[in-house]
Amino acid sequence: MAEAGNWIERTKDYINELKLEMRRVTWPSRKQVESTTTVVIISVFAFAAYFAVVDAVLKAGTDRLFKVFAK
């Protein structure tokens, strides 16, 4: 039964420490969140476009290679 009480005390301590730590967190402003979200979305589309171009080039190259060896 002592272990159960110890577990309960440790859980209470953990929750209290968690609350203290969350009060110390510096949260970003709405403007910062919007700007970083915009950067992420633009980056995702840029990488998608880059990989689409690379994929098209590699596909064209492998298609030509298969045509050469298929003859």
PDB file of N, H, CA, C and O in Angstrom:
ATOM      1  N   MET A   1       0.824  -1.188   0.000  1.00  0.00           N
ATOM      2  CA  MET A   1       0.000   0.000   0.000  1.00  0.00           C
ATOM      3  C   MET A   1       0.873   1.258   0.000  1.00  0.00           C
ATOM      4  O   MET A   1       0.455   2.314  -0.476  1.00  0.00           O
ATOM      5  N   ALA A   2       2.079   1.134   0.534  1.00  0.00           N
ATOM      6  H   ALA A   2       2.418   0.276   0.921  1.00  0.00           H
ATOM      7  CA  ALA A   2       2.983   2.280   0.565  1.00  0.00           C
ATOM      8  C   ALA A   2       3.393   2.678  -0.842  1.00  0.00           C
ATOM      9  O   ALA A   2       3.588   3.859  -1.130  1.00  0.00           O
ATOM     10  N   GLU A   3       3.526   1.681  -1.724  1.00  0.00           N
ATOM     11  H   GLU A   3       3.368   0.721  -1.490  1.00  0.00           H
ATOM     12  CA  GLU A   3       3.884   1.983  -3.117  1.00  0.00           C
ATOM     13  C   GLU A   3       2.802   2.786  -3.806  1.00  0.00           C
ATOM     14  O   GLU A   3       3.100   3.681  -4.597  1.00  0.00           O
ATOM     15  N   ALA A   4       1.545   2.476  -3.512  1.00  0.00           N
ATOM     16  H   ALA A   4       1.303   1.750  -2.869  1.00  0.00           H
ATOM     17  CA  ALA A   4       0.434   3.205  -4.121  1.00  0.00           C
ATOM     18  C   ALA A   4       0.460   4.665  -3.665  1.00  0.00           C
ATOM     19  O   ALA A   4       0.237   5.567  -4.473  1.00  0.00           O
ATOM     20  N   GLY A   5       0.722   4.898  -2.414  1.00  0.00           N
ATOM     21  H   GLY A   5       0.903   4.166  -1.758  1.00  0.00           H
ATOM     22  CA  GLY A   5       0.797   6.264  -1.902  1.00  0.00           C
ATOM     23  C   GLY A   5       1.975   7.008  -2.502  1.00  0.00           C
ATOM     24  O   GLY A   5       1.872   8.194  -2.816  1.00  0.00           O
ATOM     25  N   ASN A   6       3.098   6.312  -2.663  1.00  0.00           N
ATOM     26  H   ASN A   6       3.181   5.349  -2.409  1.00  0.00           H
ATOM     27  CA  ASN A   6       4.283   6.903  -3.266  1.00  0.00           C
ATOM     28  C   ASN A   6       3.991   7.281  -4.717  1.00  0.00           C
ATOM     29  O   ASN A   6       4.398   8.352  -5.168  1.00  0.00           O
ATOM     30  N   TRP A   7       3.299   6.427  -5.442  1.00  0.00           N
ATOM     31  H   TRP A   7       2.968   5.557  -5.075  1.00  0.00           H
ATOM     32  CA  TRP A   7       2.956   6.681  -6.839  1.00  0.00           C
ATOM     33  C   TRP A   7       2.042   7.898  -6.947  1.00  0.00           C
ATOM     34  O   TRP A   7       2.201   8.726  -7.844  1.00  0.00           O
ATOM     35  N   ILE A   8       1.094   7.999  -6.036  1.00  0.00           N
ATOM     36  H   ILE A   8       0.965   7.326  -5.307  1.00  0.00           H
ATOM     37  CA  ILE A   8       0.167   9.135  -6.031  1.00  0.00           C
ATOM     38  C   ILE A   8       0.918  10.433  -5.756  1.00  0.00           C
ATOM     39  O   ILE A   8       0.673  11.440  -6.420  1.00  0.00           O
ATOM     40  N   GLU A   9       1.827  10.420  -4.789  1.00  0.00           N
ATOM     41  H   GLU A   9       2.026   9.602  -4.250  1.00  0.00           H
ATOM     42  CA  GLU A   9       2.614  11.613  -4.470  1.00  0.00           C
ATOM     43  C   GLU A   9       3.494  12.020  -5.642  1.00  0.00           C
ATOM     44  O   GLU A   9       3.602  13.206  -5.954  1.00  0.00           O
ATOM     45  N   ARG A  10       4.125  11.047  -6.293  1.00  0.00           N
ATOM     46  H   ARG A  10       4.037  10.083  -6.040  1.00  0.00           H
ATOM     47  CA  ARG A  10       4.973  11.355  -7.455  1.00  0.00           C
ATOM     48  C   ARG A  10       4.143  11.952  -8.586  1.00  0.00           C
ATOM     49  O   ARG A  10       4.597  12.871  -9.268  1.00  0.00           O
ATOM     50  N   THR A  11       2.946  11.445  -8.786  1.00  0.00           N
ATOM     51  H   THR A  11       2.577  10.699  -8.232  1.00  0.00           H
ATOM     52  CA  THR A  11       2.070  11.978  -9.832  1.00  0.00           C
ATOM     53  C   THR A  11       1.660  13.411  -9.509  1.00  0.00           C
ATOM     54  O   THR A  11       1.654  14.269 -10.391  1.00  0.00           O
ATOM     55  N   LYS A  12       1.316  13.673  -8.245  1.00  0.00           N
ATOM     56  H   LYS A  12       1.321  12.976  -7.528  1.00  0.00           H
ATOM     57  CA  LYS A  12       0.963  15.038  -7.842  1.00  0.00           C
ATOM     58  C   LYS A  12       2.144  15.991  -8.039  1.00  0.00           C
ATOM     59  O   LYS A  12       1.976  17.103  -8.540  1.00  0.00           O
ATOM     60  N   ASP A  13       3.347  15.542  -7.638  1.00  0.00           N
ATOM     61  H   ASP A  13       3.483  14.638  -7.231  1.00  0.00           H
ATOM     62  CA  ASP A  13       4.537  16.369  -7.821  1.00  0.00           C
ATOM     63  C   ASP A  13       4.781  16.651  -9.302  1.00  0.00           C
ATOM     64  O   ASP A  13       5.112  17.775  -9.681  1.00  0.00           O
ATOM     65  N   TYR A  14       4.618  15.638 -10.124  1.00  0.00           N
ATOM     66  H   TYR A  14       4.349  14.725  -9.817  1.00  0.00           H
ATOM     67  CA  TYR A  14       4.816  15.802 -11.563  1.00  0.00           C
ATOM     68  C   TYR A  14       3.843  16.836 -12.134  1.00  0.00           C
ATOM     69  O   TYR A  14       4.239  17.701 -12.915  1.00  0.00           O
ATOM     70  N   ILE A  15       2.593  16.743 -11.749  1.00  0.00           N
ATOM     71  H   ILE A  15       2.271  16.040 -11.114  1.00  0.00           H
ATOM     72  CA  ILE A  15       1.580  17.678 -12.260  1.00  0.00           C
ATOM     73  C   ILE A  15       1.872  19.098 -11.781  1.00  0.00           C
ATOM     74  O   ILE A  15       1.733  20.048 -12.552  1.00  0.00           O
ATOM     75  N   ASN A  16       2.273  19.253 -10.526  1.00  0.00           N
ATOM     76  H   ASN A  16       2.386  18.481  -9.900  1.00  0.00           H
ATOM     77  CA  ASN A  16       2.601  20.593 -10.015  1.00  0.00           C
ATOM     78  C   ASN A  16       3.815  21.177 -10.727  1.00  0.00           C
ATOM     79  O   ASN A  16       3.827  22.361 -11.061  1.00  0.00           O
ATOM     80  N   GLU A  17       4.835  20.355 -10.960  1.00  0.00           N
ATOM     81  H   GLU A  17       4.825  19.393 -10.688  1.00  0.00           H
ATOM     82  CA  GLU A  17       6.011  20.827 -11.685  1.00  0.00           C
ATOM     83  C   GLU A  17       5.657  21.164 -13.130  1.00  0.00           C
ATOM     84  O   GLU A  17       6.185  22.120 -13.697  1.00  0.00           O
ATOM     85  N   LEU A  18       4.776  20.387 -13.713  1.00  0.00           N
ATOM     86  H   LEU A  18       4.347  19.610 -13.252  1.00  0.00           H
ATOM     87  CA  LEU A  18       4.325  20.653 -15.076  1.00  0.00           C
ATOM     88  C   LEU A  18       3.611  21.997 -15.156  1.00  0.00           C
ATOM     89  O   LEU A  18       3.843  22.767 -16.089  1.00  0.00           O
ATOM     90  N   LYS A  19       2.760  22.282 -14.204  1.00  0.00           N
ATOM     91  H   LYS A  19       2.571  21.658 -13.446  1.00  0.00           H
ATOM     92  CA  LYS A  19       2.057  23.566 -14.172  1.00  0.00           C
ATOM     93  C   LYS A  19       3.041  24.728 -14.045  1.00  0.00           C
ATOM     94  O   LYS A  19       2.903  25.745 -14.725  1.00  0.00           O
ATOM     95  N   LEU A  20       4.042  24.569 -13.164  1.00  0.00           N
ATOM     96  H   LEU A  20       4.155  23.744 -12.611  1.00  0.00           H
ATOM     97  CA  LEU A  20       5.051  25.620 -13.009  1.00  0.00           C
ATOM     98  C   LEU A  20       5.821  25.843 -14.309  1.00  0.00           C
ATOM     99  O   LEU A  20       6.056  26.982 -14.712  1.00  0.00           O
ATOM    100  N   GLU A  21       6.199  24.777 -14.945  1.00  0.00           N
ATOM    101  H   GLU A  21       6.008  23.852 -14.618  1.00  0.00           H
ATOM    102  CA  GLU A  21       6.960  24.886 -16.192  1.00  0.00           C
ATOM    103  C   GLU A  21       6.130  25.535 -17.298  1.00  0.00           C
ATOM    104  O   GLU A  21       6.655  26.325 -18.083  1.00  0.00           O
ATOM    105  N   MET A  22       4.856  25.212 -17.365  1.00  0.00           N
ATOM    106  H   MET A  22       4.429  24.570 -16.727  1.00  0.00           H
ATOM    107  CA  MET A  22       3.995  25.791 -18.393  1.00  0.00           C
ATOM    108  C   MET A  22       3.800  27.289 -18.176  1.00  0.00           C
ATOM    109  O   MET A  22       3.557  28.020 -19.136  1.00  0.00           O
ATOM    110  N   ARG A  23       3.901  27.753 -16.945  1.00  0.00           N
ATOM    111  H   ARG A  23       4.098  27.159 -16.166  1.00  0.00           H
ATOM    112  CA  ARG A  23       3.811  29.190 -16.688  1.00  0.00           C
ATOM    113  C   ARG A  23       5.059  29.915 -17.178  1.00  0.00           C
ATOM    114  O   ARG A  23       5.002  31.104 -17.492  1.00  0.00           O
ATOM    115  N   ARG A  24       6.182  29.211 -17.246  1.00  0.00           N
ATOM    116  H   ARG A  24       6.229  28.245 -16.991  1.00  0.00           H
ATOM    117  CA  ARG A  24       7.450  29.808 -17.675  1.00  0.00           C
ATOM    118  C   ARG A  24       7.604  29.849 -19.194  1.00  0.00           C
ATOM    119  O   ARG A  24       8.482  30.539 -19.711  1.00  0.00           O
ATOM    120  N   VAL A  25       6.770  29.128 -19.894  1.00  0.00           N
ATOM    121  H   VAL A  25       6.057  28.568 -19.474  1.00  0.00           H
ATOM    122  CA  VAL A  25       6.885  29.052 -21.343  1.00  0.00           C
ATOM    123  C   VAL A  25       6.561  30.403 -21.966  1.00  0.00           C
ATOM    124  O   VAL A  25       5.592  31.061 -21.587  1.00  0.00           O
ATOM    125  N   THR A  26       7.377  30.801 -22.919  1.00  0.00           N
ATOM    126  H   THR A  26       8.164  30.267 -23.228  1.00  0.00           H
ATOM    127  CA  THR A  26       7.104  32.018 -23.677  1.00  0.00           C
ATOM    128  C   THR A  26       6.389  31.611 -24.947  1.00  0.00           C
ATOM    129  O   THR A  26       6.987  31.002 -25.834  1.00  0.00           O
ATOM    130  N   TRP A  27       5.121  31.942 -25.038  1.00  0.00           N
ATOM    131  H   TRP A  27       4.635  32.436 -24.317  1.00  0.00           H
ATOM    132  CA  TRP A  27       4.321  31.533 -26.183  1.00  0.00           C
ATOM    133  C   TRP A  27       4.470  32.555 -27.301  1.00  0.00           C
ATOM    134  O   TRP A  27       4.549  33.754 -27.032  1.00  0.00           O
ATOM    135  N   PRO A  28       4.510  32.101 -28.555  1.00  0.00           N
ATOM    136  CA  PRO A  28       4.622  33.046 -29.669  1.00  0.00           C
ATOM    137  C   PRO A  28       3.319  33.821 -29.858  1.00  0.00           C
ATOM    138  O   PRO A  28       2.237  33.369 -29.484  1.00  0.00           O
ATOM    139  N   SER A  29       3.466  34.994 -30.448  1.00  0.00           N
ATOM    140  H   SER A  29       4.345  35.361 -30.752  1.00  0.00           H
ATOM    141  CA  SER A  29       2.269  35.796 -30.716  1.00  0.00           C
ATOM    142  C   SER A  29       1.544  35.221 -31.930  1.00  0.00           C
ATOM    143  O   SER A  29       2.081  34.376 -32.646  1.00  0.00           O
ATOM    144  N   ARG A  30       0.339  35.682 -32.147  1.00  0.00           N
ATOM    145  H   ARG A  30      -0.098  36.368 -31.566  1.00  0.00           H
ATOM    146  CA  ARG A  30      -0.443  35.208 -33.294  1.00  0.00           C
ATOM    147  C   ARG A  30       0.262  35.567 -34.599  1.00  0.00           C
ATOM    148  O   ARG A  30       0.273  34.782 -35.547  1.00  0.00           O
ATOM    149  N   LYS A  31       0.856  36.773 -34.637  1.00  0.00           N
ATOM    150  H   LYS A  31       0.847  37.411 -33.867  1.00  0.00           H
ATOM    151  CA  LYS A  31       1.561  37.212 -35.844  1.00  0.00           C
ATOM    152  C   LYS A  31       2.749  36.296 -36.144  1.00  0.00           C
ATOM    153  O   LYS A  31       2.982  35.951 -37.302  1.00  0.00           O
ATOM    154  N   GLN A  32       3.500  35.901 -35.117  1.00  0.00           N
ATOM    155  H   GLN A  32       3.311  36.182 -34.176  1.00  0.00           H
ATOM    156  CA  GLN A  32       4.632  35.001 -35.311  1.00  0.00           C
ATOM    157  C   GLN A  32       4.170  33.634 -35.821  1.00  0.00           C
ATOM    158  O   GLN A  32       4.794  33.052 -36.708  1.00  0.00           O
ATOM    159  N   VAL A  33       3.087  33.136 -35.261  1.00  0.00           N
ATOM    160  H   VAL A  33       2.580  33.609 -34.541  1.00  0.00           H
ATOM    161  CA  VAL A  33       2.565  31.839 -35.688  1.00  0.00           C
ATOM    162  C   VAL A  33       2.102  31.905 -37.137  1.00  0.00           C
ATOM    163  O   VAL A  33       2.367  30.989 -37.915  1.00  0.00           O
ATOM    164  N   GLU A  34       1.412  32.984 -37.505  1.00  0.00           N
ATOM    165  H   GLU A  34       1.197  33.728 -36.872  1.00  0.00           H
ATOM    166  CA  GLU A  34       0.943  33.129 -38.881  1.00  0.00           C
ATOM    167  C   GLU A  34       2.112  33.214 -39.858  1.00  0.00           C
ATOM    168  O   GLU A  34       2.071  32.607 -40.928  1.00  0.00           O
ATOM    169  N   SER A  35       3.147  33.959 -39.498  1.00  0.00           N
ATOM    170  H   SER A  35       3.180  34.452 -38.629  1.00  0.00           H
ATOM    171  CA  SER A  35       4.277  34.115 -40.412  1.00  0.00           C
ATOM    172  C   SER A  35       5.053  32.812 -40.563  1.00  0.00           C
ATOM    173  O   SER A  35       5.444  32.460 -41.676  1.00  0.00           O
ATOM    174  N   THR A  36       5.282  32.097 -39.480  1.00  0.00           N
ATOM    175  H   THR A  36       4.965  32.383 -38.576  1.00  0.00           H
ATOM    176  CA  THR A  36       6.007  30.833 -39.606  1.00  0.00           C
ATOM    177  C   THR A  36       5.163  29.782 -40.323  1.00  0.00           C
ATOM    178  O   THR A  36       5.704  28.946 -41.047  1.00  0.00           O
ATOM    179  N   THR A  37       3.864  29.814 -40.132  1.00  0.00           N
ATOM    180  H   THR A  37       3.425  30.493 -39.544  1.00  0.00           H
ATOM    181  CA  THR A  37       2.987  28.892 -40.854  1.00  0.00           C
ATOM    182  C   THR A  37       3.042  29.173 -42.350  1.00  0.00           C
ATOM    183  O   THR A  37       3.068  28.248 -43.162  1.00  0.00           O
ATOM    184  N   THR A  38       3.058  30.449 -42.709  1.00  0.00           N
ATOM    185  H   THR A  38       3.037  31.200 -42.050  1.00  0.00           H
ATOM    186  CA  THR A  38       3.164  30.825 -44.126  1.00  0.00           C
ATOM    187  C   THR A  38       4.474  30.324 -44.717  1.00  0.00           C
ATOM    188  O   THR A  38       4.497  29.797 -45.830  1.00  0.00           O
ATOM    189  N   VAL A  39       5.557  30.487 -43.978  1.00  0.00           N
ATOM    190  H   VAL A  39       5.538  30.914 -43.075  1.00  0.00           H
ATOM    191  CA  VAL A  39       6.862  30.009 -44.455  1.00  0.00           C
ATOM    192  C   VAL A  39       6.834  28.499 -44.661  1.00  0.00           C
ATOM    193  O   VAL A  39       7.355  28.000 -45.659  1.00  0.00           O
ATOM    194  N   VAL A  40       6.242  27.782 -43.745  1.00  0.00           N
ATOM    195  H   VAL A  40       5.819  28.187 -42.934  1.00  0.00           H
ATOM    196  CA  VAL A  40       6.177  26.320 -43.862  1.00  0.00           C
ATOM    197  C   VAL A  40       5.357  25.916 -45.087  1.00  0.00           C
ATOM    198  O   VAL A  40       5.773  25.045 -45.851  1.00  0.00           O
ATOM    199  N   ILE A  41       4.208  26.536 -45.276  1.00  0.00           N
ATOM    200  H   ILE A  41       3.870  27.244 -44.655  1.00  0.00           H
ATOM    201  CA  ILE A  41       3.345  26.187 -46.420  1.00  0.00           C
ATOM    202  C   ILE A  41       4.051  26.481 -47.737  1.00  0.00           C
ATOM    203  O   ILE A  41       4.013  25.663 -48.656  1.00  0.00           O
ATOM    204  N   ILE A  42       4.699  27.648 -47.837  1.00  0.00           N
ATOM    205  H   ILE A  42       4.730  28.313 -47.091  1.00  0.00           H
ATOM    206  CA  ILE A  42       5.427  27.994 -49.060  1.00  0.00           C
ATOM    207  C   ILE A  42       6.575  27.010 -49.289  1.00  0.00           C
ATOM    208  O   ILE A  42       6.821  26.593 -50.421  1.00  0.00           O
ATOM    209  N   SER A  43       7.275  26.640 -48.219  1.00  0.00           N
ATOM    210  H   SER A  43       7.075  26.979 -47.300  1.00  0.00           H
ATOM    211  CA  SER A  43       8.381  25.684 -48.343  1.00  0.00           C
ATOM    212  C   SER A  43       7.892  24.327 -48.832  1.00  0.00           C
ATOM    213  O   SER A  43       8.540  23.697 -49.669  1.00  0.00           O
ATOM    214  N   VAL A  44       6.770  23.880 -48.323  1.00  0.00           N
ATOM    215  H   VAL A  44       6.244  24.392 -47.643  1.00  0.00           H
ATOM    216  CA  VAL A  44       6.220  22.588 -48.740  1.00  0.00           C
ATOM    217  C   VAL A  44       5.892  22.613 -50.227  1.00  0.00           C
ATOM    218  O   VAL A  44       6.218  21.671 -50.949  1.00  0.00           O
ATOM    219  N   PHE A  45       5.252  23.678 -50.692  1.00  0.00           N
ATOM    220  H   PHE A  45       4.987  24.444 -50.106  1.00  0.00           H
ATOM    221  CA  PHE A  45       4.937  23.764 -52.120  1.00  0.00           C
ATOM    222  C   PHE A  45       6.194  23.878 -52.976  1.00  0.00           C
ATOM    223  O   PHE A  45       6.251  23.317 -54.069  1.00  0.00           O
ATOM    224  N   ALA A  46       7.205  24.604 -52.485  1.00  0.00           N
ATOM    225  H   ALA A  46       7.159  25.060 -51.596  1.00  0.00           H
ATOM    226  CA  ALA A  46       8.458  24.725 -53.234  1.00  0.00           C
ATOM    227  C   ALA A  46       9.149  23.367 -53.351  1.00  0.00           C
ATOM    228  O   ALA A  46       9.612  23.003 -54.432  1.00  0.00           O
ATOM    229  N   PHE A  47       9.222  22.622 -52.264  1.00  0.00           N
ATOM    230  H   PHE A  47       8.846  22.918 -51.386  1.00  0.00           H
ATOM    231  CA  PHE A  47       9.833  21.295 -52.318  1.00  0.00           C
ATOM    232  C   PHE A  47       9.020  20.347 -53.193  1.00  0.00           C
ATOM    233  O   PHE A  47       9.586  19.522 -53.910  1.00  0.00           O
ATOM    234  N   ALA A  48       7.707  20.461 -53.136  1.00  0.00           N
ATOM    235  H   ALA A  48       7.247  21.131 -52.554  1.00  0.00           H
ATOM    236  CA  ALA A  48       6.860  19.612 -53.981  1.00  0.00           C
ATOM    237  C   ALA A  48       7.121  19.900 -55.450  1.00  0.00           C
ATOM    238  O   ALA A  48       7.216  18.976 -56.258  1.00  0.00           O
ATOM    239  N   ALA A  49       7.239  21.179 -55.801  1.00  0.00           N
ATOM    240  H   ALA A  49       7.162  21.929 -55.144  1.00  0.00           H
ATOM    241  CA  ALA A  49       7.524  21.543 -57.188  1.00  0.00           C
ATOM    242  C   ALA A  49       8.905  21.037 -57.601  1.00  0.00           C
ATOM    243  O   ALA A  49       9.074  20.512 -58.702  1.00  0.00           O
ATOM    244  N   TYR A  50       9.879  21.193 -56.728  1.00  0.00           N
ATOM    245  H   TYR A  50       9.742  21.619 -55.834  1.00  0.00           H
ATOM    246  CA  TYR A  50      11.232  20.712 -57.017  1.00  0.00           C
ATOM    247  C   TYR A  50      11.235  19.205 -57.264  1.00  0.00           C
ATOM    248  O   TYR A  50      11.816  18.737 -58.243  1.00  0.00           O
ATOM    249  N   PHE A  51      10.602  18.460 -56.396  1.00  0.00           N
ATOM    250  H   PHE A  51      10.130  18.840 -55.600  1.00  0.00           H
ATOM    251  CA  PHE A  51      10.586  17.007 -56.551  1.00  0.00           C
ATOM    252  C   PHE A  51       9.763  16.574 -57.761  1.00  0.00           C
ATOM    253  O   PHE A  51      10.053  15.539 -58.360  1.00  0.00           O
ATOM    254  N   ALA A  52       8.749  17.341 -58.128  1.00  0.00           N
ATOM    255  H   ALA A  52       8.514  18.182 -57.642  1.00  0.00           H
ATOM    256  CA  ALA A  52       7.982  17.035 -59.337  1.00  0.00           C
ATOM    257  C   ALA A  52       8.866  17.191 -60.564  1.00  0.00           C
ATOM    258  O   ALA A  52       8.813  16.366 -61.476  1.00  0.00           O
ATOM    259  N   VAL A  53       9.676  18.240 -60.595  1.00  0.00           N
ATOM    260  H   VAL A  53       9.719  18.911 -59.854  1.00  0.00           H
ATOM    261  CA  VAL A  53      10.596  18.451 -61.721  1.00  0.00           C
ATOM    262  C   VAL A  53      11.651  17.349 -61.765  1.00  0.00           C
ATOM    263  O   VAL A  53      11.921  16.791 -62.828  1.00  0.00           O
ATOM    264  N   VAL A  54      12.241  17.036 -60.627  1.00  0.00           N
ATOM    265  H   VAL A  54      12.021  17.490 -59.763  1.00  0.00           H
ATOM    266  CA  VAL A  54      13.254  15.975 -60.569  1.00  0.00           C
ATOM    267  C   VAL A  54      12.639  14.648 -60.994  1.00  0.00           C
ATOM    268  O   VAL A  54      13.265  13.888 -61.732  1.00  0.00           O
ATOM    269  N   ASP A  55      11.441  14.362 -60.547  1.00  0.00           N
ATOM    270  H   ASP A  55      10.933  14.980 -59.947  1.00  0.00           H
ATOM    271  CA  ASP A  55      10.763  13.124 -60.914  1.00  0.00           C
ATOM    272  C   ASP A  55      10.517  13.062 -62.424  1.00  0.00           C
ATOM    273  O   ASP A  55      10.724  12.019 -63.042  1.00  0.00           O
ATOM    274  N   ALA A  56      10.080  14.167 -63.014  1.00  0.00           N
ATOM    275  H   ALA A  56       9.911  15.015 -62.511  1.00  0.00           H
ATOM    276  CA  ALA A  56       9.818  14.200 -64.453  1.00  0.00           C
ATOM    277  C   ALA A  56      11.110  13.987 -65.240  1.00  0.00           C
ATOM    278  O   ALA A  56      11.119  13.257 -66.232  1.00  0.00           O
ATOM    279  N   VAL A  57      12.193  14.615 -64.807  1.00  0.00           N
ATOM    280  H   VAL A  57      12.186  15.207 -64.002  1.00  0.00           H
ATOM    281  CA  VAL A  57      13.476  14.452 -65.493  1.00  0.00           C
ATOM    282  C   VAL A  57      13.958  13.006 -65.385  1.00  0.00           C
ATOM    283  O   VAL A  57      14.385  12.418 -66.378  1.00  0.00           O
ATOM    284  N   LEU A  58      13.893  12.443 -64.206  1.00  0.00           N
ATOM    285  H   LEU A  58      13.546  12.920 -63.398  1.00  0.00           H
ATOM    286  CA  LEU A  58      14.331  11.054 -64.030  1.00  0.00           C
ATOM    287  C   LEU A  58      13.445  10.084 -64.807  1.00  0.00           C
ATOM    288  O   LEU A  58      13.945   9.108 -65.368  1.00  0.00           O
ATOM    289  N   LYS A  59      12.158  10.334 -64.848  1.00  0.00           N
ATOM    290  H   LYS A  59      11.752  11.127 -64.392  1.00  0.00           H
ATOM    291  CA  LYS A  59      11.255   9.474 -65.606  1.00  0.00           C
ATOM    292  C   LYS A  59      11.573   9.534 -67.087  1.00  0.00           C
ATOM    293  O   LYS A  59      11.622   8.504 -67.760  1.00  0.00           O
ATOM    294  N   ALA A  60      11.791  10.747 -67.599  1.00  0.00           N
ATOM    295  H   ALA A  60      11.751  11.584 -67.052  1.00  0.00           H
ATOM    296  CA  ALA A  60      12.135  10.889 -69.019  1.00  0.00           C
ATOM    297  C   ALA A  60      13.449  10.170 -69.317  1.00  0.00           C
ATOM    298  O   ALA A  60      13.579   9.510 -70.348  1.00  0.00           O
ATOM    299  N   GLY A  61      14.406  10.296 -68.430  1.00  0.00           N
ATOM    300  H   GLY A  61      14.301  10.832 -67.593  1.00  0.00           H
ATOM    301  CA  GLY A  61      15.697   9.621 -68.631  1.00  0.00           C
ATOM    302  C   GLY A  61      15.568   8.110 -68.614  1.00  0.00           C
ATOM    303  O   GLY A  61      16.148   7.430 -69.461  1.00  0.00           O
ATOM    304  N   THR A  62      14.820   7.579 -67.668  1.00  0.00           N
ATOM    305  H   THR A  62      14.349   8.131 -66.980  1.00  0.00           H
ATOM    306  CA  THR A  62      14.668   6.119 -67.611  1.00  0.00           C
ATOM    307  C   THR A  62      13.829   5.615 -68.779  1.00  0.00           C
ATOM    308  O   THR A  62      14.083   4.520 -69.281  1.00  0.00           O
ATOM    309  N   ASP A  63      12.839   6.379 -69.225  1.00  0.00           N
ATOM    310  H   ASP A  63      12.632   7.269 -68.817  1.00  0.00           H
ATOM    311  CA  ASP A  63      12.057   5.972 -70.400  1.00  0.00           C
ATOM    312  C   ASP A  63      12.951   5.878 -71.632  1.00  0.00           C
ATOM    313  O   ASP A  63      12.862   4.916 -72.394  1.00  0.00           O
ATOM    314  N   ARG A  64      13.811   6.873 -71.829  1.00  0.00           N
ATOM    315  H   ARG A  64      13.883   7.655 -71.210  1.00  0.00           H
ATOM    316  CA  ARG A  64      14.738   6.836 -72.963  1.00  0.00           C
ATOM    317  C   ARG A  64      15.697   5.656 -72.844  1.00  0.00           C
ATOM    318  O   ARG A  64      16.000   4.981 -73.828  1.00  0.00           O
ATOM    319  N   LEU A  65      16.156   5.428 -71.651  1.00  0.00           N
ATOM    320  H   LEU A  65      15.910   5.976 -70.852  1.00  0.00           H
ATOM    321  CA  LEU A  65      17.091   4.319 -71.426  1.00  0.00           C
ATOM    322  C   LEU A  65      16.415   2.973 -71.742  1.00  0.00           C
ATOM    323  O   LEU A  65      17.024   2.110 -72.374  1.00  0.00           O
ATOM    324  N   PHE A  66      15.194   2.798 -71.316  1.00  0.00           N
ATOM    325  H   PHE A  66      14.699   3.499 -70.802  1.00  0.00           H
ATOM    326  CA  PHE A  66      14.465   1.555 -71.605  1.00  0.00           C
ATOM    327  C   PHE A  66      14.189   1.407 -73.100  1.00  0.00           C
ATOM    328  O   PHE A  66      14.218   0.292 -73.622  1.00  0.00           O
ATOM    329  N   LYS A  67      13.921   2.514 -73.796  1.00  0.00           N
ATOM    330  H   LYS A  67      13.897   3.419 -73.372  1.00  0.00           H
ATOM    331  CA  LYS A  67      13.702   2.441 -75.238  1.00  0.00           C
ATOM    332  C   LYS A  67      14.953   2.006 -75.976  1.00  0.00           C
ATOM    333  O   LYS A  67      14.890   1.240 -76.938  1.00  0.00           O
ATOM    334  N   VAL A  68      16.105   2.510 -75.508  1.00  0.00           N
ATOM    335  H   VAL A  68      16.157   3.132 -74.727  1.00  0.00           H
ATOM    336  CA  VAL A  68      17.378   2.140 -76.137  1.00  0.00           C
ATOM    337  C   VAL A  68      17.646   0.668 -75.968  1.00  0.00           C
ATOM    338  O   VAL A  68      18.028  -0.005 -76.925  1.00  0.00           O
ATOM    339  N   PHE A  69      17.453   0.150 -74.768  1.00  0.00           N
ATOM    340  H   PHE A  69      17.142   0.696 -73.991  1.00  0.00           H
ATOM    341  CA  PHE A  69      17.757  -1.261 -74.490  1.00  0.00           C
ATOM    342  C   PHE A  69      16.662  -2.203 -74.989  1.00  0.00           C
ATOM    343  O   PHE A  69      16.905  -3.403 -75.123  1.00  0.00           O
ATOM    344  N   ALA A  70      15.465  -1.688 -75.265  1.00  0.00           N
ATOM    345  H   ALA A  70      15.267  -0.714 -75.156  1.00  0.00           H
ATOM    346  CA  ALA A  70      14.366  -2.530 -75.731  1.00  0.00           C
ATOM    347  C   ALA A  70      14.503  -2.865 -77.210  1.00  0.00           C
ATOM    348  O   ALA A  70      13.871  -3.807 -77.689  1.00  0.00           O
ATOM    349  N   LYS A  71      15.320  -2.109 -77.941  1.00  0.00           N
ATOM    350  H   LYS A  71      15.833  -1.344 -77.552  1.00  0.00           H
ATOM    351  CA  LYS A  71      15.460  -2.327 -79.388  1.00  0.00           C
ATOM    352  C   LYS A  71      16.240  -3.566 -79.696  1.00  0.00           C
ATOM    353  O   LYS A  71      16.447  -3.890 -80.866  1.00  0.00           O
TER     354      LYS A  71
END
